[in-house]
C-alpha cells in the first residue's frame, strides 16, 4: 500500500494514461471484431437453415413423401449428406419423432417456433421448427438443424487470438509507452539535475538548449534567461552591500575616533570638543545623505516611488535651480541658454533633482572660476537638456561606469565629498521618464551631459 501512497513520477503517470487509452482502444476493437463476426456467423447459419427449408418444403409437397411410412427420410438424408452439416427431424402432431437424422439421436429439440440453440456436450446446434399442414391426418412438424461445430470452433480460436493480442498488445503498449515517455522527459530530468546543482554561491550553471527546437528548448531558454537576470541582480546586490559597507565604514570610523578623542581630552579642551562635534555632525550629515540616497534607489528598484507626471513651466524650474544654487555657490559662473516658453510633461520634483545632481557634480569637479552652462531646447519632437562644464573631465574608459552605484573614477575624485550615488539616482530618474543620456568628456577640458526625452515636450509658444 505504501507504493500507492508515494507520489508517482510524471513518466509513470503519462505511461499509465497513454497505455490505458491504447489498451481501451485495443479492447474495443477486438471486442467489436468478435461480436461483429459472431453476429455475421449467426446470421449466415440462419440464412442456411431458411434456404434449406425453402428447398425442402416444395420437394416434400410435390413428391407426397409425407404419406409414406418413411416421411421423406430418404430425401432428407440425401440433403444431409450433400450439405454435411444439415440434419432433420420430423414430428407428428403429438410431438413424437417420426423420422430423424442419426446425429440427432437422443438430442432433445423442443418444438417451439423461431430459431433456437441447443448445446449438449461438444454438440452445438441451431434449429428451426416448421409446421407441416399437408393433410389432416399427417399434420406434424419439420425441424431443420444446423451443426455449428465449425463456427463454434472458429469463434473459440478467434476469441483466443483476440485475448492473446490484447494481452501482448497491452504489455507492448506499457513498455513502449514507458520507453517513449522516459526518452521524451529525459531533458526534464537533466534540467532537474542542473537546477539542483544551482546554489546561491554558484549561479553560473545553465540548462542545455538542444536542437531541434521544441517546448522544452523554449523552457530551457526562459529558465536560462531568468538565471542570467538573477545572477546579475545577485551580483549587483552583493556589490551594492559591499560598496555600502565600505562607504559607511569611513564615516563611522571617523565618528568613533572623535568620540574617543572627546572621551579622553574633549571634556577639558574646548577646542578639541568643538572640532570633534563639528566633525561628527559633518559625518552624520554624510551618513544621513547616503541613507536617503540608498532608500531612494531601493524604492526605485522596487517601483515604490510615486511618479507624479504633469505639465509644468520648464523655464521657471531652471530659474529656481539657478537662484537656489547662487545662494550657496559664488566661485563658479553659472549661465543659462534656454528656449522661451518651454513646457515639460513629467514629475517636476524628480526632474529638478536630476538637474541639481548634474549641476552639483559639475560644481564639485570644476575648479573655482570655471564655467557651467545649462541649455534646454526642443529638437524634432524631443526635449534636450545639456549641462556643460570646464572641469577636470572623465577618462574615456571610465565613462560607461560613472552611473554605477558607489563608483569612483579615481582616488583624486573620490576625495571630493559625496555619497557616490547621485549619478545613479539621476540615471534612474531619466530612465523612469523614458529618456536617454549621453556623456562627452575630455580630461582637463570639461564634460558635457546630454539628456534627451521623447514625447515629453509641450511647447505653448
N, C-alpha and C positions, 0 to 999 in steps of 0.2 A: 504493500500500500504506500510505502514511503516514496516509491518511484513516481507514483501518480501525483504526489503532493509537490514534488520538486518542479520548479519552473522548467519547461521544455525549451530547448534551443529552437530558434526560428527555422532551422533547416529541417528538424523533425516535424514541426508544425506544418511547414509547406509540403513536406513529403506526405504527411497524413492527409492533407486537404486534396492535393492533386491525385494521390493514389486512390483515395476514396472515390473521387469523381470518376477516375478511369475504371475502377472496379464496378461501380454502379452502372456505368455505361456498358461495360462488357457483359454484366449480368443481364441487363435489359435487352441487349442484342441477342445473347444466347437464348434467353427465355422466349423472345419473340420468334426466333428461328424454330425453336422446339414446338411452340404452340401453333405456329403457322403451318408447319409440316404435319403436325398431328391432326389438325383440322382438315388439311388437304387430304390426308390419307383416309380419314373417316368419311369425308365426302365422296372420295373415289370408291370406297368399299360400298357405300350406299348406292352409288350410281351403278356399280357392278351388279348388285342384288336386283335393282329395278330393271336393268337391261335384261337380266336372266328371266325375271318374271314376265316381262313383255314378250319374250320369245317363247317361254314355256306354255303360258296360258292358251295362246292360239293353237299351239301344237296339240295340246291335250283335247281341246274342244273339237278340233277338226277330226282327229283320229278316234274320238269316242272311247279313249282308253280308260276313262274313269268307270265305264260299265264293266270292264273285265275284272277278274279277281286280282290281277297284278297292279291295278290302278295306275297304269302307265309307268311302272317301276323301271322297265327296260329303257324307256326313253330318258327318264331322269338319270339312270345310271350312265348312259352314254354321254349325257351332258356333263356329268361329274367327271367322267374320265377325260373328256375334252378340256374342260376348264381346269381341272386339277385341284381346285380349292373351293368348289361349289358343291354343296350337299343338299339333299331334300328330305322332307318328311311329310307324309300325307296322313291327316287325321279325319275321323268321321265326326258326325255332329256331337257325339258324346266325348270327343277328345281322345278316343282310342287310336293308337297308332296302327294304320292300315298298311303302310309301307315306309321304309326309310333307308337311308344310306348306312352302310356298316359302321362308318366312323361315328355316327350319331347314336350308336347303341349305348344305352344306359346314360345318355345325356338328357337332362330334363330341360325342355324348351316350352315354357308356358305359352299357351295360345292367346296372346294379347296383341292388340293392334300396334302398328308403328314398328320402329326399329328398336331392337333390344340387344343387349350384350350378355353373354354367358361365359364365365370363366370357371373351368374345372381342371385343377392341376396345371399342367402345362398347356391346356387347350384354351383357346380364346376365340369365341365365335360371335359373329353378329348375324342376326337373322331377322326375317320379316314374315309375318303370318298373314295369309290372304285367304278369304272365304271363297269356296268353290261352289257356287249355286247352279251346277249343271243339271240337276234333276231333283225332284222332291224326295227321291229315295236314296240319293247318293250325296246329298249336301255334306260338305266337310271343309277341311282347311288344308292349304298347301303352305308349308314352311320352307322358305329358301334360306339356307345357312351358308355364310361365307366364313371360311377359315382365315383368321387374321394372324396366323403364326409368323409369317414372313414380315408383315408390317410391324407386329409387336417386337420381333427381334431387332428389326431395323431401328425402331424408336428407342429400344434399350441401348443399342450401340451408339445411337446419336446422343442420347442422354449422357452416357459415359464420356463420350468425346467432349461434349459441351462442359461437363463438370471438370474434366481434366484441363481443358483450355482455360476455364475460368480460374482454377486454382493456380495453374502455371502463369497465366496472364497477370493474376494479382501479385504473385511473388515477383515476377519480372517488373511489373509496374512499380512496386515498392523499391526494388533495387535500383532501377533506372532513375526513378524519381529522387531517391536519396542521393545518388551519384551526381545527377544533374544539378540538384539543389545545392549540394556541397560545393560543386565547381563554380556555380553561379555566385554563391555567397562567400567564396574564398577571399575576394578582395575586401569584404567587410571584416573578416577575421584578421586579415593583415592590418586593416585600419585600426581595429580594436587593440592589436598588439602594439602598434605605433603610438596610439593615444595613451596607452598605459605607461609607455616609456617617457612621456612628456611630463616634466615636473616644473615647478616654479623656477628652479635653478637651471633648467635646460629646456628652452623653448625653441631650439634650433631644428628639431626633427620635423619632417614634413611627410605627408601621405604621398604615396607613389601615384602619379597620374598616368594611367596606361591608355594605350590605343587598342581598338577603336574607341571613339568617344561614346559614352552612354550615360545613364543617370548616375552611376557610381563615380564616373570620372568627374561629372559636374559637382557631385557631393565632395569629392576629394579637393577639387579646386576651391570650392566655397570654404571648406574647413581650413585649407592652407592659407587662404586669404585672411580668414579670421585669426589664425595663428600669427600671421605677419603683423596684423594690427595689434594683437595682444602683446607680441614681443616688443614692438615699437613703443606701445603705451607703457609696458612694464619697465623697459629701459629708460624711458623718459621719466617715469616715476622715481626709479632708483637714482637717476641723475639729479632730479629735482630735489629729492630728500638729501642727497649728498651735498649738493650745492647750498641748499638752505641751511644745513647743519654747519657747513664751512662758513657761510656768511654770518651766521648767528654767533659762531664761536668767538670771533674777534671782538665784537662789542661786549659780549658777556665777560670775556677775559679782561677787557678794559675796565668795565664796571667793578668786577671782582678786585682788580688791582687797586682802584681808587678807594674801594671800601676798606681794603686792608690798610691803605695809606691813612685814611681817616681814623681807623681804629687805633693806629699807632701814634700818629702825630697830629691828626686833624683837630682833636679836642682842644689843643693848646695853641696851635699855629693857625691864625685866621686866614692867612694867605693860602696855606695848603688846603684848608677846608673849603675856601671859595673856589679854588681851582678844581678840587675833586667834585664838588657839587655841580659846577658848570660842565665838567667833562661827562659826569653821569647823566645829566639832563640831556646833553647832546646825543649820547649813545642811546638813551631811552627813546629819544625822538626818532633816531635812525631805525631802531628796532620796531617802533610803532609804525613807521612808514613802510618798512619791509613787510610787517604783518598785514597791513592794509592792502599792499600790492599782492601778496600771496593769496589773501582772501578773495580779492577781485579776480585773479586768474583762476582760482579754484572754482568760484561761482561761474566764471565764464566757461570753464571746461564742462561743468555740469549743466550748462544752459539755464542757470538760475538767475541771470541778470535780466531785469526788465528793460527792454529797449523801447523807449517811448518816441516813436518817429512822428515828426510833424514838420510842417513848413516853417522856416524862420529866416530872418534877415541875416545873411552871412557877413555883410559889411559891418553891421552892429556888433557881431560876435568878435570880429578881428579887432575892432576899436576897443572893445572891452579887454581883450587879452593884452594889447599894447599898453593900455592905461594901467592895468594891474602890474605888468612886468616893469614898467618905467618907475614905479614907486619903489621897487627893490633893486633895480639894476640901472646903474649910471655909467658903467665903464665900457659899454658897447653901443654901437649905433644901430638902432632898430628902424628899418624902413619898410614901407608897405606899398605894394603895387597891385591894386585890386580893381576889377571892373565895377562900375557903378550898378547899384540895384540888383546885386546877386541874391538869389533865393536858393535855399538848400532844403532838401527833404531828408530828415534823419533825426537822430537823438542829439539835441543841442548840447546837453551836458557831456556826452561821450565825445562828440566832435571837438568840443573845447578842450577836453582833457588830452585828446590826441595831439592837437596843435601845441598845447602847453608843453607836452613831453618833448616834442621835437625842438621847440624854441629853447627850453631849459637845457636840452642836450647841447645845442649849438652854443649857448652862452657858456656852458661848463667847459667845452673844449675849444673855445675861441679865445685867443689872448686878448687882454684889455686893449681897447681901441679898435677891435675888429668890427666888421660889418655883418649884420644879419638881415636878410631880406625875406619878407613874406609876400608871395604872389598868389593870386587866385583868379581864374578866368574860365569861361565856358569855351569848349573846343569840340565841335562836331558832336553835340548832344552829350558831352561828358563834362564833368566838373573837375578841374585840375587845381591842385594846391601844391605850391613849391616853397620849400624853406631852404634858403641858400646861406652859407656862412663862409668866412675866410679863416677857418680854424685849422687844427692840426691835420685833418684828413684821416682817412682809414685805408690801410693797405688793401689792395685789391683782393687778395686771397682771404681776407677776414670778413669781407662784406656779406657773404652768404650766411654768416653765423651771428651777426650782430643782433638779430631778433630772438635768439635763443635765450632762455632764462638764465640769469647769472653769468652770461658770457662776458669775458673781458678780452679786449683786443690785445693789450699788452700791460705790463706792470705799471708803466708810467700813467696809462689811462686809468688803471684800477686804483691809483692813488687819489683820484678825484672821488669825492664822497658821493655815494649813491647806492641804491639797492640793487642795481643791475637788472631790474625788472621793468623799467619804464618802456623800453622799446618793445618788449613782449606784449605789454598792455596796449600800446599803440597799434601793434600789428593785429591784435585781436579785434580792436575797435574797427579797423579798416576792413578786416575780413567779414565782420558781422554786418557791415554796411555794403558788402558786395564790391569793395574797392580793390585796387591793386597798388603796390608800392614799388618804387624803383630808386636805387641808391647809386649816385655817381660821386666818386671821391678821388682826390689826388692828394697824396701825402704832402703836407706843407703848404697846400694851396686852399683847401677847403672841401666842403661836402654839399651836395645838392640832393635833397629828399623830394621826390615827386610822388604825389598820391593822386590817383585818378579814380573817380566814381562815375559809373554809368547810370543813366536814368535817375539821377538824384538832383537834377537841376530844374529849378523853377524860376525862370528869368522874367520878371514882371516889367522890365524896362520898356 
